[in-house]
Amino acid sequence: MSPRRNRPRRSSASPQPPAEERVRKGVEGVQQYRDGEWMVRSIFGGAAAKTYRCPGCVQEIRPGVAHVVAWPVDGRGDETDRRHWHTGCWRARDRRGPAVERSRSAPRYG
């Protein structure tokens, strides 16, 4: 009788991309929300190299900050419909109203 194998066997049916490719691209999956299904990819801090504007809070996502990239799954959009969100803003987007951009001289209320 052979000894027990502690490690799970790798299946050749679903090959994994190299580790550096997974870090650069992030981890992705489909998420269901009221407005449809979204492909959501988590971007790790080390892979974030550019500055983006979060549509949830209209603040910058600086390089080196972990965040989320989301785009519609159902074919409504293309690659230009990808949006970079702060992770917290993405999770709270159902509870938050749309952000209003104002100029510096605009009144805050009213």
Order of alpha helices (4+ residues) and beta strands (2+ residues): alpha-beta-beta-beta-beta-beta-beta-alpha
